[in-house]
Amino acid sequence: MTRVLAESELPVDLSPFAAVDAAYPTEIARCYEALRRRLAVLIECEKELAPYVYKSLRDRLKVDGTRCLYLDGRAAADLPPPPQGAGLVQTMIHQIREIVRGAVGERIVVLPHLDILGTSMGGGGLGAEARELIPLLYENPEVLWLGFKDPAFPLPPPIENLFPHREQIFGVPRDRLRYLITQRESRKLGRGFDPYALYKHVSGVNAVRLRRLLNSLTGEDYPADVSPAIAQLRSATLSTDVELPQVDLDKDIGGYGPVKDRLKAEILHILSAKDLLSDATQIARVESLLPRGMIFWGPPGTGKTLFAKAMATSLGAAVTIVSGPELKSKWVGESEENLRNVFIKARKSAPAVIIFDELDSFAGARTNSNSSSGVEHSMVNQLLTEMDGFRKEELVFVVGTTNFAESLDPALLRPGRFEFALHI
């Protein structure tokens, strides 16, 4: 199978609803089957995507004769009105209370803003809304829930545990990209559409936003140079707090010949060779060999962070630099949430490199004498969970810097994790 598609193989027109169906058929089908088996479903996706995913599910359920009750704080014809002066959140809680204490029949109750209702407060405590919501959600086991949450908002375990089926929808799969661009839009990217080249810059963009970005592309059709169109997309996908470094590995860093040679041979040259391959099977094989986690270690002042920036420059990648000590929080669960948000922002800005400066400050080898080991153990688990969540085709790399590689938790150095160690 070749990587370049003819223009005639692409759709002529595409609505956002059709794009969501085309981008996430497997995820939506799994949620549909779970609901048919009367299992509560929690979908984690960005806010702008949730209404489209819901409509796709609703249309499938309607064929089976299953109705949905959508609770977004607006007046519902078959529910009593909320108390005078109730705000949006209190209205939703009022509606939930009426439902669990009434009869909903076979309807599925949809909570599009479950994250707003149930978000934890700093310190691991529950907000007033969450404390009121949790007992209501468990009060009537006959109610079938379909909840949506944004990745940026954590839910307390009692709410998450209510949902036996959980689905995460993030970015777009590369093999679905051919169904998400129209013939007219592909002309702005040259002759013949290469989903592999485009995917490098949009892997973390959800289908609805991607359609909006592609539809807004300007410039001539079939340009000889597609970099202006790519630059348009790149500027729209970058998060506000990431950096686009300009560090040339050879011109801006003197000496370090063996270090440069190894970085080029084992990372940069492989990525360059992958871009020249035309066979999809060969590309997948190369991608499976690339390490996503790297340890740059050596004495202070040797330029470990500078080398990571130079690697990112060679890849055209955005950089997020995270201070290990600053990630840690005294509040329960907040350190893990800080880590989670770092990965979310980086994946949205792909290609990206996350640099954890002083990785050993929270991912050091565990000892019984370390009073913070409980927090740090949770942070290591969260770090590995996030790295395991990468699609193999996503260009997101994680670089940890440390003075002593042996000071790191051995779990980090296993194959498939931080398997590339570079002594600087």
C-alpha positions in Angstrom: 0.0 0.0 0.0 1.5 3.4 -1.1 1.2 6.5 1.0 0.1 9.0 -1.7 -3.5 9.2 -2.7 -5.0 10.6 -5.9 -7.3 13.6 -5.5 -10.2 11.5 -6.9 -10.0 9.2 -3.9 -10.9 11.9 -1.5 -14.5 13.1 -0.6 -15.9 16.1 -2.5 -17.7 17.5 0.5 -17.7 16.8 4.2 -19.8 18.0 7.1 -18.5 18.0 10.7 -21.0 15.2 11.6 -19.8 13.1 8.7 -16.2 13.8 9.7 -16.7 12.6 13.2 -18.3 9.4 12.0 -15.4 8.9 9.6 -12.7 9.7 12.2 -13.9 7.6 15.1 -16.0 4.6 13.9 -14.4 2.1 16.2 -14.7 4.3 19.3 -18.3 5.2 18.6 -19.2 1.5 17.9 -17.7 0.4 21.2 -19.8 3.0 23.1 -22.9 2.0 21.2 -22.5 -1.7 22.0 -21.8 -0.9 25.7 -25.0 1.2 25.9 -27.0 -1.6 24.2 -25.8 -3.9 27.0 -27.0 -1.4 29.6 -23.5 -0.3 30.6 -22.9 3.3 31.7 -20.5 5.0 29.3 -18.0 7.8 30.0 -16.4 9.5 27.0 -13.4 11.6 27.4 -13.0 14.1 24.6 -12.6 17.8 24.0 -15.7 20.0 24.6 -16.1 21.0 20.9 -16.2 17.3 19.9 -18.7 16.1 22.4 -22.0 17.3 20.7 -21.0 15.6 17.5 -20.0 12.3 19.1 -23.3 12.4 21.0 -25.3 12.9 17.8 -23.6 10.0 16.2 -24.5 7.8 19.1 -28.0 9.1 19.3 -28.7 8.4 15.6 -27.6 4.8 16.1 -29.6 4.3 19.2 -32.7 5.9 17.6 -32.7 3.1 15.1 -33.2 0.6 18.0 -36.0 2.7 19.4 -33.8 4.0 22.3 -34.4 7.6 23.3 -31.9 9.9 25.0 -32.5 12.7 27.6 -29.9 15.4 27.1 -29.3 17.4 30.3 -27.3 20.6 29.6 -29.1 23.0 31.9 -31.7 24.1 29.5 -35.4 23.6 30.2 -36.6 20.0 29.5 -40.3 19.6 28.5 -40.8 16.5 30.6 -39.1 17.7 33.8 -40.3 20.2 36.4 -38.7 23.6 36.2 -35.7 24.4 38.5 -36.1 26.7 41.5 -36.3 30.4 40.8 -32.9 32.0 40.2 -31.0 28.6 39.8 -27.9 28.9 37.7 -26.8 26.5 35.0 -25.0 24.0 37.3 -27.8 24.0 39.9 -30.3 23.5 37.1 -28.5 20.4 35.9 -28.3 19.0 39.4 -32.0 19.7 39.9 -32.8 17.8 36.6 -30.6 14.8 37.7 -32.4 14.7 41.0 -35.8 14.7 39.3 -34.7 11.9 37.0 -33.3 9.5 39.6 -36.4 9.9 41.8 -38.8 9.6 38.9 -39.4 7.3 35.9 -37.1 7.5 32.9 -38.1 4.3 31.3 -35.6 3.0 28.7 -34.1 6.4 28.0 -30.4 7.1 28.3 -29.6 10.1 30.4 -26.8 12.2 28.8 -24.6 14.4 30.9 -22.6 16.5 28.4 -21.0 18.6 31.2 -20.2 15.9 33.8 -16.7 17.3 34.2 -18.1 20.7 35.3 -20.4 19.1 37.8 -17.9 16.7 39.3 -14.5 18.3 39.1 -12.4 17.9 42.2 -11.1 20.9 44.1 -7.4 21.5 44.8 -6.2 19.4 47.6 -8.2 16.3 46.5 -11.4 17.7 48.1 -14.8 17.7 46.4 -16.6 20.8 45.4 -20.2 21.4 46.7 -21.6 20.3 43.3 -19.6 17.1 43.3 -20.7 16.2 46.9 -24.3 16.7 45.9 -23.9 14.9 42.6 -22.3 11.7 43.7 -25.1 10.3 45.9 -27.6 11.2 43.2 -25.7 9.3 40.5 -25.8 6.1 42.6 -29.4 6.5 43.9 -31.2 4.8 41.1 -29.4 1.8 39.6 -32.0 1.6 36.8 -30.8 4.9 35.2 -28.4 4.4 32.3 -25.8 7.2 32.1 -23.8 8.6 29.2 -21.3 11.1 30.4 -18.8 13.4 28.7 -15.7 14.9 30.2 -12.9 17.1 28.8 -9.3 15.7 29.2 -8.4 18.9 31.1 -10.9 18.2 33.9 -10.3 15.4 36.5 -13.2 13.5 37.9 -13.2 12.0 41.5 -12.9 8.2 41.5 -16.5 7.7 42.9 -17.9 9.3 39.7 -15.5 7.6 37.3 -16.2 4.2 39.0 -19.9 4.6 38.0 -19.0 4.0 34.4 -17.8 0.5 33.5 -17.1 1.5 29.9 -14.8 4.4 29.4 -13.6 5.7 26.0 -10.9 8.2 25.2 -11.1 10.1 22.0 -8.0 12.2 21.2 -6.7 13.7 18.0 -7.3 11.6 14.9 -5.9 8.2 13.8 -3.6 8.5 10.8 -5.5 5.8 8.8 -8.7 7.9 9.0 -7.1 11.1 7.7 -7.9 10.3 4.1 -11.6 10.6 4.9 -11.2 14.0 6.6 -10.0 16.2 3.8 -11.9 17.2 0.7 -10.6 17.3 -2.9 -10.6 21.1 -2.8 -8.6 21.3 0.4 -6.1 18.8 -0.8 -5.2 21.0 -3.7 -3.7 23.5 -1.3 -1.1 20.8 -0.3 0.1 20.0 -3.8 -0.6 17.2 -6.3 -1.4 13.9 -4.8 -2.4 13.8 -1.1 0.1 12.4 1.4 -1.7 11.7 4.7 1.6 10.8 6.3 3.1 14.2 5.6 0.0 16.0 6.9 -0.5 13.8 9.9 2.8 14.9 11.4 1.3 18.3 12.0 -2.3 17.5 13.0 -2.1 14.2 15.0 -3.4 15.9 18.1 -6.2 17.9 16.5 -9.8 16.5 16.9 -11.8 15.9 13.7 -14.1 18.9 14.2 -11.3 21.3 14.6 -9.3 19.7 11.8 -12.2 20.2 9.4 -12.3 23.9 10.4 -8.6 24.3 9.9 -8.5 22.6 6.5 -11.5 24.5 5.3 -9.7 27.8 6.1 -6.5 27.0 4.1 -5.6 29.8 1.7 -3.2 30.0 -1.2 -3.0 28.7 -4.7 -4.0 25.3 -5.9 -1.2 22.7 -6.5 1.7 24.9 -5.1 5.2 23.8 -5.8 6.1 24.7 -2.2 3.5 23.6 0.4 5.4 25.1 3.4 3.1 28.2 3.6 0.0 25.9 3.9 1.8 23.8 6.5 2.8 26.9 8.4 -0.9 28.0 8.5 -1.8 24.7 10.1 1.2 24.7 12.4 0.4 28.2 13.8 -3.1 27.1 14.6 -2.2 23.9 16.4 0.6 25.3 18.7 -0.4 25.8 22.3 0.4 29.2 23.8 3.0 28.0 26.3 5.2 25.9 24.0 8.4 27.0 22.4 9.6 26.5 18.8 13.4 26.3 19.3 16.0 27.4 16.8 19.1 25.5 17.9 21.2 23.9 15.1 22.8 20.7 16.3 26.1 21.4 14.3 26.3 25.2 14.2 25.1 26.1 17.7 26.8 23.3 19.6 30.5 23.0 19.4 32.3 19.7 19.9 30.5 16.7 21.3 31.2 14.7 18.1 30.3 11.3 19.5 27.1 12.6 21.1 25.9 14.3 17.9 26.8 11.2 15.8 24.8 8.9 18.0 21.8 11.3 18.1 21.8 11.5 14.3 22.3 7.8 13.7 19.7 6.5 16.1 17.0 9.2 16.0 17.3 11.9 13.4 18.5 9.9 10.4 15.9 7.2 11.0 13.1 9.8 11.0 14.5 11.4 7.8 14.6 8.0 6.2 11.0 7.3 7.3 9.8 10.4 5.5 11.3 9.1 2.2 9.6 5.7 2.4 6.6 5.1 0.2 5.3 1.7 1.6 3.0 1.9 4.6 4.2 -1.4 6.0 7.8 -0.3 6.0 6.9 3.0 7.6 5.0 1.2 10.4 8.0 -1.0 11.0 10.4 1.9 11.3 8.0 3.7 13.7 7.9 0.7 15.9 11.6 0.9 16.3 11.8 4.5 17.3 12.3 5.2 21.1 9.7 7.7 22.4 11.4 8.1 25.8 15.0 9.3 26.1 17.4 10.0 29.0 20.0 12.6 28.5 22.4 12.3 31.5 25.7 13.8 32.6 27.3 16.4 34.8 25.6 19.8 35.3 26.3 22.4 32.6 27.0 20.0 29.8 24.1 21.1 27.7 21.6 18.3 28.1 18.6 20.6 27.6 20.3 22.3 24.7 20.8 19.0 22.9 17.1 18.2 23.4 16.2 21.6 21.9 18.5 20.9 18.9 16.8 17.5 18.4 13.4 19.3 18.4 14.7 21.9 15.9 15.7 19.1 13.5 12.3 17.6 13.8 10.4 20.9 13.5 9.0 20.1 16.9 7.6 22.3 19.6 9.2 22.1 23.0 7.7 22.0 26.5 10.2 22.3 29.3 9.0 21.1 32.6 10.9 21.5 35.9 10.6 18.2 37.8 10.4 19.8 41.3 7.8 22.3 40.1 5.4 19.5 39.1 5.1 18.2 42.6 2.2 19.4 44.7 1.2 18.9 48.3 -2.4 18.3 47.2 -3.5 14.8 46.6 -3.8 14.0 42.9 -2.6 17.4 41.7 0.9 16.3 40.8 -0.5 13.6 38.5 -3.0 16.1 37.0 -0.1 18.5 36.3 1.7 15.7 34.4 -1.5 14.8 32.5 -1.9 18.4 31.3 1.7 18.6 30.1 1.1 15.6 27.9 -2.3 16.9 26.6 -0.7 20.2 25.5 2.3 18.6 23.9 0.1 16.1 21.9 -2.1 18.9 20.7 1.0 20.7 19.5 2.7 17.7 17.8 5.3 17.3 16.6 6.6 18.0 20.1 9.3 17.2 22.5 8.6 17.2 26.3 11.7 17.9 28.3 11.6 16.9 32.0 14.4 18.8 33.6 15.7 17.0 36.7 13.5 13.9 36.0 15.0 12.2 39.1 13.3 14.8 41.4 10.1 12.8 41.1 11.1 9.6 39.3 14.1 8.6 41.4 14.8 5.1 42.6 12.3 4.3 45.4 13.6 3.7 48.9 11.8 3.0 52.2 13.3 6.1 53.7 11.8 8.5 51.2 8.7 10.1 52.8 7.5 11.4 49.5 7.7 8.0 47.7 3.9 7.7 47.7 3.4 10.8 45.6 6.4 10.1 43.5 5.3 6.5 42.8 1.9 7.9 41.6 3.7 10.4 39.4 5.9 7.7 37.8 2.8 5.6 37.1 1.1 8.6 35.6 4.1 9.3 33.4 4.2 5.8 32.1 0.5 5.7 31.5 0.7 8.9 29.4 3.6 7.5 27.4 1.8 4.2 26.8 -1.2 6.2 25.5 0.8 7.5 22.5 -0.2 6.3 19.1 2.9 4.8 17.4 2.6 7.3 14.5 2.5 10.4 16.8 5.7 12.4 16.7 5.8 13.2 20.4 9.1 12.4 22.3 9.8 12.6 26.0 13.3 13.6 27.1 14.3 13.3 30.8 17.5 15.0 32.0 19.4 13.9 35.1 22.9 14.1 36.4 23.0 10.4 37.2 21.1 7.8 35.2 21.4 5.3 38.0 19.4 7.6 40.3 16.2 6.9 38.2 13.5 4.4 39.0 14.5 1.2 37.1 10.9 0.9 35.9 11.5 3.9 33.6 14.5 2.3 31.9 12.7 -0.8 30.6 12.2 -1.4 26.9 9.4 0.7 25.4 9.8 3.4 28.0 13.0 5.5 28.4 15.0 3.0 26.4 17.4 5.5 24.7 20.1 6.8 27.1 22.6 9.4 25.9 25.6 10.4 28.0 26.5 14.0 27.6 
